[in-house]
Structure formats: structure tokens, C-alpha cells
Amino acid sequence: MKISISLPKFAVLAASLLISQAYAAAAFTPDQQPLGFIGPIELSDSNLVGGVKGYRGWFENGAWQGDLIEYDISAGGALSTSIDLLGVSPVQTDGTNWSAYLQFDTNDDVASYWNTGRKIITRNGTAQVPFRWKTISASQRSAIEANVASGDPGGDSTSNILNFIRGDRSLESPAGTYRARYSLLGDIIHSKPEYVKVPSAEIPDSSYVTFINANLTRAPRVYVGANDGMLHAFDATNGNEVWAYIPSMVIDNVSKLAGRPFSHNYFVDGGTTASDGYFAGDTAWHTVLVGSLGSGGKGLYALDVTHPGLSAETATTGNDKKILWEIDENTSLVGDDVGYVMGSAVIAKLNDDVWYAVTGNGVSSVNGVAKLFIINLETGAVKSLTAGSANGNGLSPPALVDTDNDGRADIVYAGDIDGDLWKFDLTGVTPASWYTAYELYDGAGTQPITTAPEVTTHPVFGHLVLYGTGRLYTADDILNTDTQALFGIWDKGTAPVADTKLAKLFSDDHDYLSGEFSETVRTIETETPINWSTHTGWITE
């Protein structure tokens, strides 16, 4: 019998790196997280018929230059780009695809580009403001100047270090004391690009159809976080930066970007997701991007990207209000539960007919408890549900399931750093009735769950929750040899018995030839059928 899971070999190799890692007990120092992998390619359309565009982040280890590159993807899935990455820096070969690095390089030829050509915003308390010396708060100014290297000439009315972050290159070495950059664009490593054009969610609501029709000609954007401290909004047609956002949570550290000698730090390096939701406040649909800092800090943010442009840095109302909310260690009631959130949130409507961003609380929070965050998409108000115990635990990205196909999520599955799989019941019509249903599988601490599970219908009834284990958070993780595994756990809709019985499977490689394409895939197999009258799932190690 073959279980219906097969993976292209390149995916298996990538997964192998992750599933050979260590477990929760190891200390996590965010700035030392190994590079390990880059965010996956983003497509302009999931339907490849006729060909589509793809967008992939890039970085150069050592110089820490970054890029976002446009690809052509054929109907057969073949990738190509005119951007040559074989040299020290990206090079254009024939002009058919764009490179954000090269666009910055062209714009940077104008000496005033950093000052008058860019629109960069941040948050001062609860207000959206330009990232300018006179509009950020006194404490933010103090943080920027307090960490500057000796000899910084920043004054009271301006700040050379802030100008450097905006893109002023006049004081870079050897002309000045700041780090010499290859490009204004920082390295893009773990952040996944998000392509946003026409609203495309499958939402059964006539008002949403009206929203789609009103945005059929919306200008396409690609949003991606970078370790220059910014979430960038790029024009998907040419690669130019339209505007950028600096989460206020990273301002305490941004001066490190100018340091000599330079030591790499993460800034806006976490997961991102963009989708549509309805706001009760203005009774209108909005497209919202929710992101995390990853190893760049303990924080989450949401941006309103319904309207892709920003008329001016100083514009903060109407279509120009971009920053909806930020959540960090200073957030009332939940601050000590906020950890380093690595994966992406899920945007969904729940059974109270309100739209939320749902995410795990991440690793290394002050309280060390695994919690599910249910964040009001419009206001940023947080409801949290506790899963794991206070022993250095943390909840990883979730998977949401609509069990009755009414457009509202009912169940959430998520794993934690201790290797346990949790089920959350959101079927109630009020947030007060939502709760942690139970621990679906009691895993081993040496097999941490760090990515979102996949959920499918079980062949008998209920759901089958699929996930792999492993982590890549510390240098020690690379050398760890603890056995990792793939799991398929049966959720029958009732609390599982203590005696969990899993069928043991094995994996094998097979070569397939289809037309002009040859591919090796790995299948998960078992010699004898799983007996669902006795087995509660399966495991392959």
C-alpha cells in the first residue's frame, strides 16, 4: 500500500536539512540563527497556463547584499531569468526581467534619491510617521544615536545614521566611517515574497465580488522583508521600490547596519501572508499583509495594502494609512507571551463573523508557554489560547480547517517546540467559547514541530494531520543527529486515548519520466495496509 504523499527530490533534500536538527532545550540566540534556506518563490498566478511571473529573494553571504528577482515560469514549470547571479553582484543580461538590486543601483545614481526619492514610514507610538529624525519619537532617536559607532557626526536636528539607513551613501567607507554597502537593499533570506494584485480569495459573499470588481486594475506589488530593517513594496512591473515600512520594534537595533566591522543581524526576516478581510469599522473589504520579524525580533505587524501606493511619506489617512497594528513585548496582556515568530500567520473569518490573523506565539517568549494568538485583523486586539507548559516551549505556525464549508474556520492544528500536536476548537460563536480542545499527539522533545501541518480528510472519518519534525534555529542544530520523522495523526473528533498506536512506514525514491521532464520523487510506503481499527496514525523515520 502507498500513502498518497510524494515529494520532488529537491523538496526532500531541503526537508532533510530541516529534519536533522535539534530540539527545544537548546538556547536560541536569534542573531546566530543559521541561514539554512531562503524563502520560497512567489508566483503571480497559481495557474501556469500561458506562463506566469515568479519572484524570489536572494542574498550574498559575507557582503550581505540582497535582491528580489523576477523570473519567467513556463506552462511546464520551467524557470528562467535574464538576471545573472554567478558574479559578485547581479547582472542584467538582456533586459527582459527585473532585479530590485539593479533598480536601486540605477536610482542611487541620483544623489538625493535617499532623501526625496524614497517613501519610508514607521510607527511612533500608535501613529504612522515618516522615518525622519524630526518625526520619530525621542526614545527612538535616543536608540538610534546611543548605539552609533564612535565618531558618528549626527547632530540634534538630523542624524547621519538615520540618513544612512534611508540610503545616504555619502559617509560610507572610505569617504566616511560607515559600512560600505553594495546596494541599498539588504539581504533577503527567510522572508517570503508576497504578490498582490487582483483580490482572489474564495469568499462566498456578494459584497466581496463587488470588491474584486473594484480592484480588477489594481497595480501589482511584491512585498518582502529584508535585513536592512524594512518591509519593501516593489512595483511588480519594473522592480522599483514604491514605499517601505520599518517596524518600530527593530528601531532599537537599526544603527547596527552602519557598523564597522559589520556583524550581520536579522531584522524583518519572518513569514508574511497577504489576504482579504472585512472591517466592521468602515464596513468595507481590505487587503491586509501580516508579517513577523522572525529572528529580527519578537514582533508581528499588519499593513493595509488595499491601495498599493503611498501618496507621500507624511500622508497617514484614507488610502495612505498603511500601518494597522504592531504586537511586541510591550503589548498589553500578551507581551510576555510574544516570542520569535518564524512562520506565517493565517488570515481567516471565524465563527463570530470577524476576520482574524491566527498564528503561533513563536519561540523564546518570556513566559515560555506555547500559545495560539487570534488577532483581530482590524484592531490588533489579541485573544490567546494556551497549549504547552511553561518550560521554554512555543507554538509554531498553524493550519486552519473549515469543517462545515460555511467560509468560517472551525478548527486549528499547530505543533510546538516540544514535539506535541495541538487542536484548538473555534466552533463557538463568541471568542469566549474558543478553547484548546486537546493534545492530539504527545510527541518527543527531540522531535520539535516548527512548521505548519497539512490537513486532509481521513479515509474513514475525521481528519489526518500531516507534519514533519526538526528545527534550524542554532548552530548546534546543524550537527544534531537526533532522529526526525514524518507523521500522519488521525483526529477522530474526540480526545485521543493515552495509548497511541502508530503504523511504521518507510520512504523510497522512484524515477519518473513524463514527456521531456524527468524527476525523482520520494514516496512513503508500507508493506502491509494500515489497520485503522487499531492504528491512530503513522510515522516514518
Disulfide bonds with the S-S distance in Angstrom:
none
